[in-house]
């Protein structure tokens, strides 16, 4: 019986060492798996057996295979992922808009300067047909630049819409996968009598991290091991294995614009103003706070230039003696500011129609041309506080300031995410040095238990020989 006791003890040791070696190998294999938490085998002594008036040890057993996990560190990574996803997307969009408006090749500063330089040349020589044609050409260039900028901002708006639609699709994919994992985890726990399916839990945590990068979320763990997920403003996305989805809706005011809907069952509601955080929040915030304002201000500038320049131009006369003529296409109040830049254009088709003269029939008269060129520095916009250049400069400065702030925020959020990721890795990450040390230790344990089995076998053989003799 003693030999059987030794053999049983050795077998339990072999079993525990084998389990530990398998776990170490699993850790090493997943050293580069995103979101993986290293696992540890908890080994404890088995209940001793009473023999000969005293208790004799009966070996070991594996109590649990657990993942090394800290809920707070994981939540910090999730929160930081949401903030970093927002900051990255917002800065990328703001930088693109800033480059567009501030560039001498795509912005309005250079065309405005060239147009008024040409107007001054006409004032210097109002009878010069070449000077007049240059001014007309520069006016057309200015109009083209307004239209090109309007088209570029419209393209950026469509890019934002595509980003919103694509992000919604990614969110729904993650939401469905999280709900599926909730169900798989419940089944796995039921089969094992409550043991945690570590790898499934890691997969779900990684999906939650990815989802947080797309939209701000709140995660609430349930007693049964599942998690409920809601948007930051409270719309439920996952409840156990049930899901709700986000959908793309046409804009209420602009049908061609993409907005965000929330669909639960047969009910759909517009939640564009409610969702935030992550990439989706960045798209929506940038569109509302930066892009829309930039389009409105650009359109307002186009209307202001057309209105004030035309007002002065109508007071003069062209070489043909005709007055009361607009230089730019009039943009009346019925034209929304957001569309005005796209409709900005030149109304005259001949340089001779430029109203340089203050009275009809005087080809050398430059009275009105001087007044037109003086509009370069006249404070005609924003209630008489800004020139054309000032108004555009304010737009460029506003976008530039927001871009600079976004850049600082992006760097800060990236640093916070790195810190949170490092803190989680310090707790849950796989260290190859530690795993190799554990591998050697459990190998030695395995070999030692094998030696105990060999000793037990020798003891059996000795006892058998003794019985035979």
VEXSE-555410 format. One record per residue (C-alpha): x, y, z; residue in three letters. Coordinates in nm, 2 decimals, always signed. Layout:
{r {X,Y,Z},"ALA"};
...
end
This chain:
{r {+0.00,+0.00,+0.00},"UNK"};
{r {+0.29,+0.23,+0.07},"UNK"};
{r {+0.41,+0.19,-0.29},"UNK"};
{r {+0.06,+0.27,-0.42},"UNK"};
{r {+0.06,+0.59,-0.20},"UNK"};
{r {+0.40,+0.70,-0.34},"UNK"};
{r {+0.28,+0.63,-0.69},"UNK"};
{r {-0.04,+0.82,-0.65},"UNK"};
{r {+0.15,+1.12,-0.50},"UNK"};
{r {+0.39,+1.12,-0.79},"UNK"};
{r {+0.11,+1.09,-1.05},"UNK"};
{r {-0.06,+1.40,-0.90},"UNK"};
{r {+0.27,+1.59,-0.92},"UNK"};
{r {+0.31,+1.48,-1.28},"UNK"};
{r {-0.04,+1.59,-1.37},"UNK"};
{r {+0.00,+1.93,-1.20},"UNK"};
{r {+0.34,+1.99,-1.36},"UNK"};
{r {+0.20,+1.89,-1.70},"UNK"};
{r {-0.09,+2.14,-1.66},"UNK"};
{r {+0.16,+2.41,-1.56},"UNK"};
{r {+0.39,+2.34,-1.85},"UNK"};
{r {+0.09,+2.35,-2.09},"UNK"};
{r {-0.01,+2.69,-1.94},"UNK"};
{r {+0.34,+2.83,-1.97},"UNK"};
{r {+0.35,+2.71,-2.33},"UNK"};
{r {+0.02,+2.88,-2.40},"UNK"};
{r {+0.16,+3.20,-2.25},"UNK"};
{r {+0.47,+3.19,-2.47},"UNK"};
{r {+0.26,+3.12,-2.78},"UNK"};
{r {+0.05,+3.42,-2.71},"UNK"};
{r {+0.32,+3.67,-2.63},"UNK"};
{r {+0.22,+3.88,-2.93},"UNK"};
{r {-0.15,+3.83,-2.91},"UNK"};
{r {-0.33,+4.17,-2.86},"UNK"};
{r {-0.52,+4.18,-2.54},"UNK"};
{r {-0.40,+3.85,-2.41},"UNK"};
{r {-0.36,+3.81,-2.03},"UNK"};
{r {-0.10,+3.57,-1.90},"UNK"};
{r {-0.23,+3.27,-1.72},"UNK"};
{r {-0.12,+3.11,-1.40},"UNK"};
{r {-0.19,+2.76,-1.25},"UNK"};
{r {-0.29,+2.76,-0.89},"UNK"};
{r {-0.17,+2.44,-0.72},"UNK"};
{r {-0.27,+2.33,-0.38},"UNK"};
{r {-0.21,+2.02,-0.15},"UNK"};
{r {-0.47,+1.75,-0.17},"UNK"};
{r {-0.65,+1.64,+0.15},"UNK"};
{r {-0.42,+1.42,+0.36},"UNK"};
{r {-0.51,+1.06,+0.44},"UNK"};
{r {-0.51,+0.91,+0.79},"UNK"};
{r {-0.26,+0.62,+0.81},"UNK"};
{r {-0.13,+0.46,+1.13},"UNK"};
{r {-0.26,+0.73,+1.36},"UNK"};
{r {-0.12,+1.02,+1.16},"UNK"};
{r {-0.20,+1.20,+0.84},"UNK"};
{r {+0.00,+1.13,+0.52},"UNK"};
{r {+0.01,+1.37,+0.23},"UNK"};
{r {-0.17,+1.26,-0.08},"UNK"};
{r {+0.00,+1.49,-0.34},"UNK"};
{r {-0.13,+1.80,-0.52},"UNK"};
{r {-0.41,+1.92,-0.74},"UNK"};
{r {-0.47,+2.20,-0.98},"UNK"};
{r {-0.71,+2.44,-0.80},"UNK"};
{r {-0.75,+2.68,-1.09},"UNK"};
{r {-0.60,+2.82,-1.41},"UNK"};
{r {-0.66,+3.19,-1.38},"UNK"};
{r {-0.57,+3.49,-1.59},"UNK"};
{r {-0.36,+3.76,-1.43},"UNK"};
{r {-0.60,+4.04,-1.47},"UNK"};
{r {-0.68,+4.38,-1.32},"UNK"};
{r {-1.03,+4.53,-1.39},"UNK"};
{r {-0.92,+4.89,-1.32},"UNK"};
{r {-0.61,+4.87,-1.55},"UNK"};
{r {-0.82,+4.72,-1.83},"UNK"};
{r {-1.09,+4.99,-1.79},"UNK"};
{r {-0.82,+5.26,-1.80},"UNK"};
{r {-0.69,+5.12,-2.14},"UNK"};
{r {-1.05,+5.12,-2.27},"UNK"};
{r {-1.11,+5.48,-2.16},"UNK"};
{r {-0.78,+5.59,-2.30},"UNK"};
{r {-0.85,+5.41,-2.63},"UNK"};
{r {-1.17,+5.61,-2.66},"UNK"};
{r {-1.00,+5.94,-2.60},"UNK"};
{r {-0.71,+5.85,-2.83},"UNK"};
{r {-0.94,+5.74,-3.11},"UNK"};
{r {-1.12,+6.07,-3.08},"UNK"};
{r {-0.80,+6.28,-3.07},"UNK"};
{r {-0.64,+6.10,-3.37},"UNK"};
{r {-0.94,+6.14,-3.59},"UNK"};
{r {-1.02,+6.49,-3.50},"UNK"};
{r {-0.66,+6.61,-3.55},"UNK"};
{r {-0.63,+6.43,-3.89},"UNK"};
{r {-0.94,+6.61,-4.01},"UNK"};
{r {-0.85,+6.95,-3.86},"UNK"};
{r {-0.50,+6.93,-4.01},"UNK"};
{r {-0.64,+6.86,-4.36},"UNK"};
{r {-0.87,+7.16,-4.33},"UNK"};
{r {-0.60,+7.39,-4.20},"UNK"};
{r {-0.36,+7.29,-4.48},"UNK"};
{r {-0.64,+7.36,-4.73},"UNK"};
{r {-0.72,+7.71,-4.60},"UNK"};
{r {-0.37,+7.83,-4.51},"UNK"};
{r {-0.19,+7.72,-4.83},"UNK"};
{r {-0.10,+7.99,-5.08},"UNK"};
{r {-0.19,+7.74,-5.35},"UNK"};
{r {-0.54,+7.65,-5.23},"UNK"};
{r {-0.64,+7.94,-5.00},"UNK"};
{r {-0.79,+8.28,-5.08},"UNK"};
{r {-0.51,+8.51,-4.96},"UNK"};
{r {-0.31,+8.51,-5.28},"UNK"};
{r {-0.61,+8.55,-5.52},"UNK"};
{r {-0.75,+8.84,-5.31},"UNK"};
{r {-0.41,+9.01,-5.32},"UNK"};
{r {-0.37,+8.96,-5.70},"UNK"};
{r {-0.72,+9.08,-5.77},"UNK"};
{r {-0.67,+9.41,-5.58},"UNK"};
{r {-0.32,+9.45,-5.73},"UNK"};
{r {-0.49,+9.43,-6.07},"UNK"};
{r {-0.76,+9.68,-5.95},"UNK"};
{r {-0.48,+9.92,-5.86},"UNK"};
{r {-0.33,+9.88,-6.20},"UNK"};
{r {-0.66,+9.98,-6.36},"UNK"};
{r {-0.68,+10.28,-6.13},"UNK"};
{r {-0.33,+10.38,-6.24},"UNK"};
{r {-0.42,+10.35,-6.61},"UNK"};
{r {-0.80,+10.32,-6.66},"UNK"};
{r {-0.78,+10.35,-7.03},"UNK"};
{r {-0.55,+10.04,-7.06},"UNK"};
{r {-0.74,+9.75,-7.21},"UNK"};
{r {-0.47,+9.50,-7.10},"UNK"};
{r {-0.49,+9.62,-6.74},"UNK"};
{r {-0.87,+9.58,-6.75},"UNK"};
{r {-0.84,+9.23,-6.89},"UNK"};
{r {-0.59,+9.13,-6.62},"UNK"};
{r {-0.83,+9.26,-6.35},"UNK"};
{r {-1.11,+9.06,-6.52},"UNK"};
{r {-0.90,+8.75,-6.53},"UNK"};
{r {-0.79,+8.80,-6.16},"UNK"};
{r {-1.16,+8.84,-6.07},"UNK"};
{r {-1.23,+8.51,-6.24},"UNK"};
{r {-0.94,+8.35,-6.06},"UNK"};
{r {-1.08,+8.47,-5.73},"UNK"};
{r {-1.42,+8.33,-5.82},"UNK"};
{r {-1.26,+8.00,-5.92},"UNK"};
{r {-1.08,+7.98,-5.59},"UNK"};
{r {-1.40,+8.04,-5.40},"UNK"};
{r {-1.57,+7.76,-5.59},"UNK"};
{r {-1.27,+7.53,-5.56},"UNK"};
{r {-1.26,+7.58,-5.18},"UNK"};
{r {-1.63,+7.52,-5.16},"UNK"};
{r {-1.59,+7.20,-5.35},"UNK"};
{r {-1.30,+7.09,-5.13},"UNK"};
{r {-1.50,+7.16,-4.82},"UNK"};
{r {-1.79,+6.97,-4.97},"UNK"};
{r {-1.56,+6.68,-5.04},"UNK"};
{r {-1.43,+6.69,-4.68},"UNK"};
{r {-1.79,+6.69,-4.57},"UNK"};
{r {-1.86,+6.38,-4.78},"UNK"};
{r {-1.54,+6.22,-4.64},"UNK"};
{r {-1.67,+6.28,-4.29},"UNK"};
{r {-2.00,+6.12,-4.39},"UNK"};
{r {-1.82,+5.82,-4.53},"UNK"};
{r {-1.62,+5.80,-4.21},"UNK"};
{r {-1.94,+5.81,-4.00},"UNK"};
{r {-2.10,+5.54,-4.21},"UNK"};
{r {-1.79,+5.32,-4.20},"UNK"};
{r {-1.74,+5.36,-3.82},"UNK"};
{r {-2.11,+5.27,-3.76},"UNK"};
{r {-2.05,+4.95,-3.96},"UNK"};
{r {-1.74,+4.87,-3.75},"UNK"};
{r {-1.93,+4.94,-3.43},"UNK"};
{r {-2.22,+4.71,-3.52},"UNK"};
{r {-1.97,+4.43,-3.61},"UNK"};
{r {-1.80,+4.46,-3.27},"UNK"};
{r {-2.13,+4.48,-3.08},"UNK"};
{r {-2.25,+4.16,-3.25},"UNK"};
{r {-1.92,+3.98,-3.17},"UNK"};
{r {-1.94,+4.09,-2.80},"UNK"};
{r {-2.30,+3.96,-2.77},"UNK"};
{r {-2.18,+3.63,-2.92},"UNK"};
{r {-1.90,+3.61,-2.68},"UNK"};
{r {-2.13,+3.68,-2.39},"UNK"};
{r {-2.33,+3.37,-2.49},"UNK"};
{r {-2.02,+3.16,-2.54},"UNK"};
{r {-1.89,+3.26,-2.20},"UNK"};
{r {-2.21,+3.17,-2.03},"UNK"};
{r {-2.21,+2.83,-2.20},"UNK"};
{r {-1.85,+2.77,-2.11},"UNK"};
{r {-1.90,+2.86,-1.74},"UNK"};
{r {-2.20,+2.63,-1.73},"UNK"};
{r {-2.01,+2.34,-1.87},"UNK"};
{r {-1.72,+2.38,-1.62},"UNK"};
{r {-1.93,+2.45,-1.31},"UNK"};
{r {-1.83,+2.81,-1.29},"UNK"};
{r {-1.46,+2.81,-1.41},"UNK"};
{r {-1.37,+3.11,-1.61},"UNK"};
{r {-1.30,+3.07,-1.98},"UNK"};
{r {-0.99,+3.29,-1.97},"UNK"};
{r {-0.92,+3.32,-2.35},"UNK"};
{r {-1.28,+3.41,-2.42},"UNK"};
{r {-1.27,+3.68,-2.16},"UNK"};
{r {-0.96,+3.82,-2.31},"UNK"};
{r {-1.12,+3.82,-2.65},"UNK"};
{r {-1.42,+4.01,-2.52},"UNK"};
{r {-1.20,+4.26,-2.34},"UNK"};
{r {-1.01,+4.32,-2.66},"UNK"};
{r {-1.33,+4.37,-2.86},"UNK"};
{r {-1.45,+4.62,-2.59},"UNK"};
{r {-1.12,+4.81,-2.63},"UNK"};
{r {-1.16,+4.82,-3.00},"UNK"};
{r {-1.52,+4.93,-2.97},"UNK"};
{r {-1.42,+5.21,-2.72},"UNK"};
{r {-1.18,+5.34,-2.99},"UNK"};
{r {-1.49,+5.39,-3.22},"UNK"};
{r {-1.74,+5.53,-2.97},"UNK"};
{r {-1.75,+5.62,-2.60},"UNK"};
{r {-1.90,+5.33,-2.41},"UNK"};
{r {-2.00,+5.22,-2.06},"UNK"};
{r {-1.94,+4.86,-1.96},"UNK"};
{r {-2.13,+4.69,-1.67},"UNK"};
{r {-2.03,+4.34,-1.57},"UNK"};
{r {-2.32,+4.11,-1.47},"UNK"};
{r {-2.32,+3.84,-1.20},"UNK"};
{r {-2.34,+3.57,-1.47},"UNK"};
{r {-2.02,+3.68,-1.63},"UNK"};
{r {-2.17,+3.86,-1.93},"UNK"};
{r {-2.13,+4.24,-1.98},"UNK"};
{r {-2.38,+4.50,-2.08},"UNK"};
{r {-2.26,+4.78,-2.30},"UNK"};
{r {-2.41,+5.12,-2.36},"UNK"};
{r {-2.31,+5.44,-2.53},"UNK"};
{r {-2.17,+5.71,-2.31},"UNK"};
{r {-2.51,+5.89,-2.32},"UNK"};
{r {-2.70,+5.57,-2.22},"UNK"};
{r {-2.82,+5.40,-2.54},"UNK"};
{r {-2.79,+5.02,-2.48},"UNK"};
{r {-2.59,+4.84,-2.74},"UNK"};
{r {-2.54,+4.49,-2.57},"UNK"};
{r {-2.76,+4.33,-2.31},"UNK"};
{r {-2.65,+3.98,-2.26},"UNK"};
{r {-2.68,+3.82,-2.60},"UNK"};
{r {-2.92,+4.08,-2.73},"UNK"};
{r {-2.81,+4.38,-2.93},"UNK"};
{r {-2.92,+4.71,-3.07},"UNK"};
{r {-2.75,+4.88,-3.36},"UNK"};
{r {-2.66,+5.22,-3.50},"UNK"};
{r {-2.78,+5.30,-3.84},"UNK"};
{r {-2.71,+5.57,-4.10},"UNK"};
{r {-2.99,+5.82,-4.14},"UNK"};
{r {-3.03,+6.11,-4.40},"UNK"};
{r {-2.99,+6.45,-4.25},"UNK"};
{r {-3.31,+6.62,-4.12},"UNK"};
{r {-3.21,+6.96,-4.26},"UNK"};
{r {-2.98,+6.83,-4.54},"UNK"};
{r {-3.10,+6.50,-4.68},"UNK"};
{r {-2.76,+6.44,-4.85},"UNK"};
{r {-2.58,+6.45,-4.51},"UNK"};
{r {-2.52,+6.14,-4.30},"UNK"};
{r {-2.65,+6.13,-3.95},"UNK"};
{r {-2.66,+5.87,-3.68},"UNK"};
{r {-2.97,+5.67,-3.58},"UNK"};
{r {-3.02,+5.42,-3.30},"UNK"};
{r {-3.23,+5.12,-3.38},"UNK"};
{r {-3.37,+4.89,-3.11},"UNK"};
{r {-3.64,+4.65,-3.23},"UNK"};
{r {-3.87,+4.83,-3.46},"UNK"};
{r {-3.79,+5.17,-3.33},"UNK"};
{r {-3.53,+5.41,-3.48},"UNK"};
{r {-3.43,+5.74,-3.33},"UNK"};
{r {-3.19,+6.01,-3.45},"UNK"};
{r {-2.91,+6.03,-3.19},"UNK"};
{r {-2.65,+6.24,-3.38},"UNK"};
{r {-2.64,+6.49,-3.10},"UNK"};
{r {-2.61,+6.23,-2.82},"UNK"};
{r {-2.34,+5.99,-2.92},"UNK"};
{r {-1.98,+6.09,-2.86},"UNK"};
{r {-1.63,+5.97,-2.79},"UNK"};
{r {-1.40,+5.76,-3.01},"UNK"};
{r {-1.37,+5.81,-3.39},"UNK"};
{r {-1.75,+5.85,-3.43},"UNK"};
{r {-1.76,+6.14,-3.18},"UNK"};
{r {-1.46,+6.30,-3.35},"UNK"};
{r {-1.63,+6.29,-3.69},"UNK"};
{r {-1.95,+6.45,-3.55},"UNK"};
{r {-1.78,+6.71,-3.34},"UNK"};
{r {-1.54,+6.82,-3.62},"UNK"};
{r {-1.83,+6.85,-3.87},"UNK"};
{r {-2.04,+7.06,-3.64},"UNK"};
{r {-1.78,+7.27,-3.46},"UNK"};
{r {-1.52,+7.32,-3.74},"UNK"};
{r {-1.62,+7.22,-4.08},"UNK"};
{r {-1.97,+7.37,-4.08},"UNK"};
{r {-1.85,+7.69,-3.93},"UNK"};
{r {-1.57,+7.72,-4.18},"UNK"};
{r {-1.82,+7.66,-4.47},"UNK"};
{r {-2.05,+7.93,-4.32},"UNK"};
{r {-1.77,+8.18,-4.28},"UNK"};
{r {-1.63,+8.12,-4.62},"UNK"};
{r {-1.98,+8.16,-4.77},"UNK"};
{r {-2.03,+8.47,-4.56},"UNK"};
{r {-1.71,+8.62,-4.70},"UNK"};
{r {-1.82,+8.54,-5.05},"UNK"};
{r {-2.15,+8.72,-5.00},"UNK"};
{r {-1.97,+9.01,-4.83},"UNK"};
{r {-1.72,+9.05,-5.11},"UNK"};
{r {-1.99,+9.03,-5.38},"UNK"};
{r {-2.22,+9.27,-5.20},"UNK"};
{r {-1.97,+9.54,-5.10},"UNK"};
{r {-1.76,+9.53,-5.42},"UNK"};
{r {-2.08,+9.54,-5.64},"UNK"};
{r {-2.22,+9.83,-5.44},"UNK"};
{r {-1.91,+10.04,-5.53},"UNK"};
{r {-1.89,+9.90,-5.88},"UNK"};
{r {-2.25,+10.01,-5.95},"UNK"};
{r {-2.15,+10.37,-5.88},"UNK"};
{r {-1.91,+10.39,-6.17},"UNK"};
{r {-1.91,+10.36,-6.55},"UNK"};
{r {-1.74,+10.13,-6.80},"UNK"};
{r {-1.57,+10.24,-7.12},"UNK"};
{r {-1.91,+10.19,-7.28},"UNK"};
{r {-2.06,+10.46,-7.05},"UNK"};
{r {-2.29,+10.21,-6.88},"UNK"};
{r {-2.33,+10.23,-6.50},"UNK"};
{r {-2.53,+10.04,-6.24},"UNK"};
{r {-2.35,+9.72,-6.34},"UNK"};
{r {-2.24,+9.44,-6.10},"UNK"};
{r {-1.89,+9.31,-6.12},"UNK"};
{r {-1.96,+8.98,-5.93},"UNK"};
{r {-2.28,+8.77,-5.95},"UNK"};
{r {-2.51,+8.91,-5.68},"UNK"};
{r {-2.56,+8.67,-5.39},"UNK"};
{r {-2.88,+8.78,-5.22},"UNK"};
{r {-3.01,+8.68,-4.88},"UNK"};
{r {-3.20,+8.38,-5.01},"UNK"};
{r {-2.87,+8.20,-5.09},"UNK"};
{r {-2.76,+8.01,-4.77},"UNK"};
{r {-2.41,+8.10,-4.65},"UNK"};
{r {-2.30,+7.74,-4.68},"UNK"};
{r {-2.37,+7.75,-5.05},"UNK"};
{r {-2.26,+8.10,-5.13},"UNK"};
{r {-1.89,+8.03,-5.20},"UNK"};
{r {-1.99,+7.78,-5.47},"UNK"};
{r {-2.21,+8.03,-5.65},"UNK"};
{r {-1.96,+8.31,-5.64},"UNK"};
{r {-1.88,+8.43,-5.99},"UNK"};
{r {-1.79,+8.72,-6.22},"UNK"};
{r {-2.09,+8.89,-6.38},"UNK"};
{r {-1.92,+9.08,-6.66},"UNK"};
{r {-1.76,+8.94,-6.96},"UNK"};
{r {-1.55,+9.22,-7.10},"UNK"};
{r {-1.27,+9.43,-6.94},"UNK"};
{r {-1.43,+9.74,-7.09},"UNK"};
{r {-1.73,+9.69,-6.86},"UNK"};
{r {-1.52,+9.75,-6.55},"UNK"};
{r {-1.66,+10.06,-6.39},"UNK"};
{r {-1.34,+10.26,-6.34},"UNK"};
{r {-1.48,+10.60,-6.42},"UNK"};
{r {-1.68,+10.83,-6.19},"UNK"};
{r {-1.88,+10.97,-6.48},"UNK"};
{r {-1.99,+10.83,-6.82},"UNK"};
{r {-1.78,+10.88,-7.13},"UNK"};
{r {-1.45,+10.96,-6.96},"UNK"};
{r {-1.20,+10.69,-7.06},"UNK"};
{r {-0.92,+10.84,-6.84},"UNK"};
{r {-1.14,+10.88,-6.54},"UNK"};
{r {-1.02,+10.66,-6.25},"UNK"};
{r {-1.24,+10.80,-5.97},"UNK"};
{r {-1.43,+10.48,-5.92},"UNK"};
{r {-1.13,+10.25,-5.98},"UNK"};
{r {-0.96,+10.42,-5.69},"UNK"};
{r {-1.26,+10.36,-5.47},"UNK"};
{r {-1.27,+9.99,-5.59},"UNK"};
{r {-0.90,+9.94,-5.51},"UNK"};
{r {-0.95,+10.11,-5.17},"UNK"};
{r {-1.18,+9.83,-5.07},"UNK"};
{r {-0.87,+9.62,-5.01},"UNK"};
{r {-0.82,+9.80,-4.68},"UNK"};
{r {-1.17,+9.91,-4.61},"UNK"};
{r {-1.34,+9.76,-4.31},"UNK"};
{r {-1.66,+9.66,-4.48},"UNK"};
{r {-1.73,+9.32,-4.32},"UNK"};
{r {-1.84,+9.20,-3.98},"UNK"};
{r {-2.02,+9.52,-3.89},"UNK"};
{r {-1.75,+9.75,-4.02},"UNK"};
{r {-1.47,+9.58,-3.82},"UNK"};
{r {-1.29,+9.37,-4.08},"UNK"};
{r {-1.14,+9.39,-4.43},"UNK"};
{r {-1.17,+9.11,-4.67},"UNK"};
{r {-0.83,+8.99,-4.58},"UNK"};
{r {-0.91,+9.02,-4.21},"UNK"};
{r {-1.22,+8.81,-4.24},"UNK"};
{r {-1.04,+8.54,-4.42},"UNK"};
{r {-0.74,+8.56,-4.19},"UNK"};
{r {-0.97,+8.52,-3.89},"UNK"};
{r {-1.11,+8.20,-4.05},"UNK"};
{r {-0.76,+8.06,-4.11},"UNK"};
{r {-0.65,+8.16,-3.76},"UNK"};
{r {-0.96,+8.00,-3.60},"UNK"};
{r {-0.90,+7.67,-3.79},"UNK"};
{r {-0.53,+7.69,-3.72},"UNK"};
{r {-0.59,+7.74,-3.35},"UNK"};
{r {-0.82,+7.44,-3.33},"UNK"};
{r {-0.57,+7.23,-3.52},"UNK"};
{r {-0.29,+7.33,-3.29},"UNK"};
{r {-0.51,+7.24,-2.99},"UNK"};
{r {-0.60,+6.91,-3.15},"UNK"};
{r {-0.23,+6.83,-3.21},"UNK"};
{r {-0.15,+6.90,-2.84},"UNK"};
{r {-0.45,+6.69,-2.73},"UNK"};
{r {-0.35,+6.41,-2.97},"UNK"};
{r {+0.00,+6.39,-2.82},"UNK"};
{r {-0.14,+6.40,-2.47},"UNK"};
{r {-0.40,+6.12,-2.53},"UNK"};
{r {-0.14,+5.91,-2.71},"UNK"};
{r {+0.09,+5.94,-2.40},"UNK"};
{r {-0.20,+5.85,-2.17},"UNK"};
{r {-0.29,+5.55,-2.38},"UNK"};
{r {+0.08,+5.44,-2.38},"UNK"};
{r {+0.09,+5.47,-2.00},"UNK"};
{r {-0.24,+5.28,-1.95},"UNK"};
{r {-0.12,+5.01,-2.19},"UNK"};
{r {+0.21,+4.98,-2.01},"UNK"};
{r {+0.03,+4.96,-1.67},"UNK"};
{r {-0.19,+4.68,-1.79},"UNK"};
{r {+0.11,+4.50,-1.95},"UNK"};
{r {+0.30,+4.52,-1.62},"UNK"};
{r {+0.01,+4.33,-1.46},"UNK"};
{r {-0.12,+4.10,-1.74},"UNK"};
{r {+0.15,+4.10,-2.01},"UNK"};
{r {+0.36,+3.80,-2.09},"UNK"};
{r {+0.73,+3.82,-1.99},"UNK"};
{r {+0.93,+3.57,-2.18},"UNK"};
{r {+1.20,+3.58,-1.91},"UNK"};
{r {+0.95,+3.49,-1.64},"UNK"};
{r {+0.79,+3.22,-1.86},"UNK"};
{r {+1.13,+3.06,-1.94},"UNK"};
{r {+1.21,+3.05,-1.57},"UNK"};
{r {+0.88,+2.89,-1.49},"UNK"};
{r {+0.93,+2.65,-1.78},"UNK"};
{r {+1.26,+2.53,-1.63},"UNK"};
{r {+1.11,+2.50,-1.28},"UNK"};
{r {+0.81,+2.29,-1.40},"UNK"};
{r {+1.04,+2.08,-1.61},"UNK"};
{r {+1.24,+2.00,-1.30},"UNK"};
{r {+0.92,+1.93,-1.11},"UNK"};
{r {+0.81,+1.69,-1.38},"UNK"};
{r {+1.14,+1.51,-1.39},"UNK"};
{r {+1.15,+1.48,-1.01},"UNK"};
{r {+0.80,+1.33,-1.01},"UNK"};
{r {+0.91,+1.09,-1.28},"UNK"};
{r {+1.20,+0.98,-1.05},"UNK"};
{r {+0.95,+0.93,-0.77},"UNK"};
{r {+0.75,+0.70,-1.00},"UNK"};
{r {+1.06,+0.51,-1.08},"UNK"};
{r {+1.14,+0.47,-0.71},"UNK"};
{r {+0.78,+0.35,-0.65},"UNK"};
{r {+0.82,+0.10,-0.94},"UNK"};
{r {+1.14,-0.03,-0.79},"UNK"};
{r {+0.97,-0.06,-0.45},"UNK"};
{r {+0.69,-0.26,-0.61},"UNK"};
{r {+0.94,-0.49,-0.78},"UNK"};
{r {+1.12,-0.55,-0.45},"UNK"};
{r {+0.80,-0.63,-0.27},"UNK"};
{r {+0.69,-0.87,-0.55},"UNK"};
{r {+1.02,-1.05,-0.54},"UNK"};
{r {+1.00,-1.07,-0.16},"UNK"};
{r {+0.65,-1.22,-0.19},"UNK"};
{r {+0.76,-1.47,-0.45},"UNK"};
{r {+1.06,-1.59,-0.25},"UNK"};
end
